[in-house]
């Protein structure tokens, strides 16, 4: 069966009339959403990327009823990734759920830049494994992408939410990476406040909450009604966690180590100013989106040697 079949076309017309997809999930269209739900109704949980690469199976009458129920849930606002419990990130088919932020395509900008930096660091260090920390790890998507990309790295992930850490642990097992990442719970860098990490970290990555508390009330229900507020709320001005991260990271990074983190749209100039004001970093690299806006920064901790 293909997308021109009458059964598919009829349900696509219904989705076209009722579903409004969001720009922060550019891979989801009404067509790709229906393809993904079609596979789910047939008993196969897949991300959009995986589902749209496969032919549509024939559905039984009971499965068509299930498809219609799933479509109704999607129209009511339930995120597609929560229905399928799957999300694609950096080539990995990950588990998703309400315990953590659904990994976004925009975060792959940070992930690619951090992975390239980690590969450079690992190559320069020879036999010593690169030490990596990912805070605000959520579903573990950044930590797992780095562990997958550089198998020899020693990777740690942490989150304030124990529910998010539990999902990250499940993701590690799901991807067969449980031996490569260790998980901790706690506030930002507090889980690593011990001698083994002070001044020793090669790469510290973070996708922090960076939405202002007031703006959360204006965001679509599909986001704030289904994903954890803790993953978005960056305080009154959206900068509380960002500012803490830039200050506190210096205690953990080795000289020449790198801090890499995502920022909100429009926050780039202010964040660059704050990075420079800390006095902790001697090289700063910007990661730009397709419109030329800074969406991530990499900052090198000063080499005092």
N, C-alpha and C positions, 0 to 999 in steps of 0.2 A: 504494500500500500504506500502511496505517496501523498503529498500535501494537496494534490488536486482531487483526491477522492471526495465524493459528496459528504460522507460522514465527517471528514476533517473540515471541509469547506464550511459546512453548516455551523460547526462549533467555533470555527475561527471568526465567522461573522459575529457571533455572540460575544466573543472576547473583544473584537474590534470595537464593538459598541459600548462595552462596559469597563474594560481594563485600561488604566492609565499607568504605563510603566514610568520609572524614574530615571533621570539622567545619570545618577550615580551607579546604575547597573546597566551599562550600555549594551551588554550582550542580550539583554532580555527585550524581545519584541513580542507582540501577541503570537506571532507564528512560532518563535522559538519556545515561548512559554507553553503553548499547546503541545508542541512536539515532546517537551520534557514531561508534561503531565500525562501524555499519552503512554509514554514508556512506564511511568510510575503506576498508572492504572493496570498495565500489563504485568506488574510485579517487579520492575527493574528500576531501582533508585539511581538516578544519574544526574550529574550537573548539566547545565545547558550545553556546555561545550561538548560533553560526551554524547548527550542525547541527540544533538543535531547532526552528528556524524553517522548515525545509524538509521536504517530504514524503519518505517513505522510498522509495528506488528499488527496483525489482525486482532481485534478485540471481541470478546464474547459480549452478550447482552449485559451480563453482570458487570463486566469490566467497563462497558460504556456508561453504565449508571455510576460506577466509581469515578470515571473521568469527569462526569458532569458535577459530582459532588466536590471533587478536587478543584475544578474550575470555579465553582461557587466560592470556595474558601479563598482562592487566589483573588477573585474579584472583591471579596470583602476586606482584603488587605493583608492576609497572611503572606509573608515573603515566600517566593518560590523555593528558596534554599531551605526554608523551614519545612516545607511540604516534602521535599525530596531528601532532606538531611544531607545534601551534597553541595559543594561549591568548588569550582576549579580555581587554583591559584598556583602560578609559576609552574605549570605543567603537572601539578599534583591534584588528584581527585580526593578532596578533603571532606571530612564530616563537618556539618554545620548544624546549629541549633540556637535556641533562644538564650543559651548560657553565655554567649559571646557575640561580639560584632561579626557580621558576615564579611569575610574578606572582600575588599573592593579591588577593581581593576586599577584604580589610581595608586593603591599601595604597592602594586608591582613596580612602579617607578622607583620607589625606595628599595624594594627587594632586589631589583636588578643592579642598582648602584652599590648596595651593600654587598651583594654576592661578588661583584667584580673586585671590590676593595678587599674582601676576605681572600679571594684567590691570590691577589697580589701579596697580601700579608703572609699567607701560608707558604707561597713560593719563596719569599725572602727569608723565612725563618727555618727552612730546612727541616730537621727532625723534630723540632719543638712544636707540638700542636698549638694552633691558634686558639686562644681563649675568647669565647663569644658569650655575651649576655643579651637577652631580649627581654625588656621589661614592658609592661602592659601587653603581655603576649596574647591575650584573648584565646582564640582557638589554636594558637601555636603556629599560625601560618608562616610568620617570618622565621622563627627559630627552626622550623622543620624544612623550609626552603633552603636555608643556609646549611643545615646539617646534610641535606640531600645533595647540595651542590658541591660541598667540600667535606667529603666523608671523614677526613682526618681531624677536623676541627672538634674542639671540646665546647659543646654548646649547652647553655643553661637558659631556661625560660621561667618567667615569674609574672604573677598577676595578683592584684588585690583581691579579686574574686576567686574563691575556691571552686565555684561552679565552672568558671572559665578554665582554670587549671585542670579540672577533671576532664573537660572536653579536649584540651590540648593533649593530655595523656592518652585519651582514647584515639586521637588522631595519630599520635606517634605509633601506636600499636597497629592501627588501620593501615598505615603506610610502611610498616616494617622498619621504623626508625627508632624504636623504643630504646635501643642500646646507645643511640647517638646524642640524645638530649635528656638532661635532668631538669626536673620541674620543682619550683618552690612557690609558696604563697606569701604575700606581704605587700606593703606599700612601696611602690616604685623600687628603689635600690636597697631598701632595708633588708630584704632576704639575703643580701650578699655583703652585709657590713661585717666582714671578718678579714683577717690577715691574708687569707688565700686569694682574695680578690683585690685588695687595696693596691693600686699602682701596677696591676698585672694584666688587666683586660686589654686585648688587642682590638676588639670591635664591640661597641655597645650600641644596640639598635632599639628603636622604640617607635611605635605608632600610637602616640598619646591621645587622650581626649583633648580636642581643641575647639569645640563649639561652645560659645558663650551660653550660660544658663538661660538667659532670657530668650535667645534665639531658638532654643529647643522647643518652646511652646508653639512656634510657627512652622515647625518641620512636619512633613507628612506623617500621618498615623502609621503607615507601613513601616516607618523607621522607629519613631519614638514609642509606638504602641506595642512593638514586637521585639525590638533589640534592647539590650540593657542600657539604661541611662548612664550608668557608670562608664560605659565605653565612649560616650560622647561629651559629657559635661566637663568642660575645662574651666569652670568657675565663672564669676561675673563677667570677665572679659575674654574668656576662652584661652587664657595664657598661663594659668596657675601651674599646671603640670609641666608645660614647656619650660617655664622659667626655672622651676626646681630641677628639671632634667639637665639643663645646661650648666647649672651651678654644681650639682651633686656628682655629675659624671666624672669630673676632673679627679675626684678622690680615687676612682676605680681604674681609670685608663692609665696604661703605661705611657711613658714619654714616646711620642710617635704613634700612639694608638688613636683610633678613630671613633667618634660619636656620629651616628647616622639616625635621622628621625624625620618623620612626616610633619607637614604643617598644613593649616587650612588655607583655602583660597583667599588671597589678599593679605595674608600674614607675613609674607616673605620679607619685605623691607624692614619691618619691626624686629623680626627674629634675627635677621642679619646684624642689626644694630646691637641687640642684646648679646649675641654671640661675641661680638668684638668687645663689648663692655666688660665681659667676664674676665678678660685677660688670660684665659686658659688655653686659647687655641691660636695656632700660628698660620694655619691654612684652612680656608673654608671653600667648599665646592657646592654649587647649587644644582639641583635636579629640576629641570623644567618640564612642564606638560606640553601638549600639542599646541596650546595657545601661547606658549612662552612664559607662563606663570610659574614661579618657584613653588614646588610642592614637596620638596625634601631638601635637607641640607646634610652635608658630611663635613665634620670639623675635626682637624688633626690636633691632638693634645700636644702642647709645646714640648719639644725635646730639650731638656735642660742640660744635656751632656755637653 
